[in-house]
Amino acid sequence: MAGPKTMHDVRSIRSVATRALPAGEGAIFLQLHRLASEKLRLEREVELWLRKKERLEKRLAEIQQQMEHLRGQNPDLIIESRVSTPKNAWRQVTVEY
C-alpha cells in the first residue's frame, strides 16, 4: 500500500498531456521538447537527491564514529536509547453527524 500523496506526486502542466495524439509535425516536435525538458529536470532532481544522500550517509558515519569514541572512553557507562522510531503523525478520528 502506497503512502499518502504529496506535492511531489502532483504532475505539473508540463507533464500533463493535453491531447491524445499530436496532430502535426509541429505538435510532435513540441511534445518531444516538453518530454525532453521534463526528463532533464528529473535527471537533475535525481542528481540532487544522490548528493544529499551521500552527505547524509557521511554525517551518519561521523556520528557513529563519535559515539564509538565516547563509548570507548567510558565503557561502563550505560546509555538508554530514548530515541525511538517516529510515531505515526496521523491519527484516525471518527466524526458522527
KEKE-3310 file (N, C-alpha, C; in steps of 0.2 Angstrom, whole numbers, plus 5000, padded with zeros to 4 digits):
npx = (5004:5003:5010:5003:4999:5009:5015:5025:5020:5011:5007:5015:5010:5018:5020:5008:4998:4991:4983:4977:4984:4997:4993:5000:5017:5023:5016:5021:5034:5034:5029:5039:5049:5044:5044:5058:5062:5056:5062:5076:5074:5070:5081:5091:5085:5086:5100:5103:5096:5104:5116:5113:5110:5122:5129:5121:5124:5137:5137:5130:5140:5150:5144:5142:5155:5159:5151:5156:5169:5166:5160:5171:5179:5173:5168:5160:5149:5131:5120:5103:5093:5084:5079:5067:5058:5049:5033:5017:5011:4998:4982:4967:4951:4935:4920:4904:4889)
npy = (4994:5011:5026:5041:5054:5067:5084:5082:5072:5077:5081:5092:5106:5104:5091:5085:5078:5086:5082:5068:5062:5069:5082:5087:5089:5100:5099:5087:5089:5099:5092:5082:5091:5095:5083:5080:5091:5089:5076:5080:5089:5079:5071:5080:5082:5069:5068:5078:5073:5061:5067:5073:5062:5056:5065:5064:5051:5051:5060:5052:5042:5049:5053:5040:5036:5046:5042:5029:5032:5040:5030:5022:5029:5028:5014:5008:5015:5016:5019:5023:5021:5033:5038:5034:5025:5035:5040:5037:5051:5054:5052:5042:5049:5048:5055:5059:5063)
npz = (5000:4995:5002:5008:4996:4990:4987:4978:4970:4962:4946:4935:4924:4913:4912:4910:4897:4884:4873:4865:4854:4844:4832:4821:4813:4820:4832:4836:4838:4848:4858:4860:4864:4876:4883:4883:4891:4903:4906:4908:4919:4929:4929:4934:4947:4952:4953:4963:4974:4975:4979:4991:4998:4999:5007:5019:5023:5025:5036:5045:5047:5053:5065:5071:5072:5082:5092:5095:5099:5111:5119:5120:5129:5141:5145:5155:5156:5154:5142:5140:5126:5121:5110:5099:5086:5074:5078:5071:5063:5059:5065:5067:5067:5072:5066:5070:5063)
capx = (5000:5007:5008:4999:5002:5012:5015:5030:5017:5007:5011:5014:5006:5022:5020:5001:4997:4985:4980:4979:4989:4998:4990:5005:5024:5024:5014:5025:5041:5033:5028:5046:5053:5042:5046:5065:5063:5054:5067:5081:5073:5070:5088:5094:5082:5089:5107:5102:5095:5110:5121:5110:5110:5129:5130:5118:5127:5144:5136:5129:5146:5154:5141:5143:5162:5160:5148:5160:5174:5164:5159:5177:5182:5169:5164:5155:5143:5126:5115:5097:5091:5077:5076:5063:5055:5044:5026:5013:5008:4991:4978:4961:4946:4928:4916:4897:4884)
capy = (5000:5017:5031:5047:5058:5073:5089:5079:5067:5081:5082:5099:5107:5102:5084:5083:5078:5090:5079:5060:5061:5075:5082:5088:5089:5105:5097:5081:5092:5102:5086:5079:5096:5095:5077:5081:5096:5085:5071:5084:5091:5074:5069:5085:5081:5063:5070:5082:5068:5057:5071:5074:5055:5055:5070:5061:5045:5054:5063:5047:5038:5053:5052:5033:5036:5050:5038:5024:5035:5042:5024:5019:5032:5026:5008:5006:5020:5013:5024:5021:5024:5036:5039:5029:5026:5041:5038:5040:5058:5054:5048:5042:5052:5046:5061:5057:5069)
capz = (5000:4995:5007:5006:4991:4992:4982:4973:4966:4958:4939:4933:4917:4908:4912:4908:4890:4883:4868:4865:4849:4841:4825:4815:4814:4825:4838:4839:4840:4854:4864:4861:4868:4883:4887:4884:4896:4909:4908:4910:4926:4933:4930:4939:4953:4955:4955:4969:4979:4977:4983:4998:5001:5001:5013:5025:5024:5028:5043:5050:5048:5058:5071:5073:5075:5088:5098:5097:5103:5118:5122:5122:5134:5147:5143:5160:5155:5150:5139:5137:5120:5122:5103:5096:5079:5074:5078:5065:5064:5058:5069:5064:5071:5069:5067:5069:5062)
cpx = (5004:5005:5004:5003:5004:5012:5020:5026:5012:5010:5010:5011:5011:5021:5013:5000:4991:4980:4982:4984:4990:4996:4995:5012:5026:5022:5018:5032:5040:5032:5035:5050:5051:5044:5054:5066:5062:5060:5073:5080:5073:5077:5092:5092:5085:5097:5107:5101:5101:5115:5119:5111:5117:5131:5127:5122:5134:5143:5134:5135:5150:5151:5142:5150:5163:5157:5152:5166:5172:5163:5166:5181:5179:5165:5159:5148:5137:5121:5109:5095:5084:5074:5073:5061:5050:5037:5022:5010:5001:4987:4971:4956:4939:4924:4909:4893:4878)
cpy = (5006:5022:5037:5051:5064:5078:5086:5074:5070:5082:5090:5100:5104:5094:5081:5083:5081:5087:5072:5059:5068:5076:5083:5088:5094:5102:5091:5084:5096:5097:5083:5084:5096:5089:5077:5085:5092:5080:5074:5086:5085:5071:5073:5083:5074:5064:5074:5077:5063:5061:5072:5067:5054:5059:5067:5055:5046:5056:5057:5043:5042:5053:5045:5033:5040:5046:5033:5027:5037:5035:5021:5022:5030:5020:5006:5010:5016:5018:5021:5024:5027:5038:5033:5030:5031:5037:5041:5047:5059:5049:5048:5044:5050:5052:5058:5063:5068)
cpz = (5000:5000:5004:5001:4993:4986:4976:4968:4961:4951:4938:4926:4912:4907:4910:4901:4889:4878:4868:4860:4845:4834:4820:4818:4820:4832:4841:4841:4847:4860:4865:4865:4875:4887:4888:4890:4903:4911:4911:4917:4931:4934:4935:4946:4956:4957:4961:4975:4981:4981:4990:5001:5003:5007:5019:5027:5028:5035:5048:5052:5053:5065:5074:5076:5081:5094:5100:5101:5110:5122:5124:5128:5141:5145:5148:5159:5151:5148:5137:5131:5121:5115:5101:5089:5079:5074:5072:5067:5063:5062:5066:5069:5068:5071:5066:5068:5065)
residu = (MET:ALA:GLY:PRO:LYS:THR:MET:HIS:ASP:VAL:ARG:SER:ILE:ARG:SER:VAL:ALA:THR:ARG:ALA:LEU:PRO:ALA:GLY:GLU:GLY:ALA:ILE:PHE:LEU:GLN:LEU:HIS:ARG:LEU:ALA:SER:GLU:LYS:LEU:ARG:LEU:GLU:ARG:GLU:VAL:GLU:LEU:TRP:LEU:ARG:LYS:LYS:GLU:ARG:LEU:GLU:LYS:ARG:LEU:ALA:GLU:ILE:GLN:GLN:GLN:MET:GLU:HIS:LEU:ARG:GLY:GLN:ASN:PRO:ASP:LEU:ILE:ILE:GLU:SER:ARG:VAL:SER:THR:PRO:LYS:ASN:ALA:TRP:ARG:GLN:VAL:THR:VAL:GLU:TYR)
# end
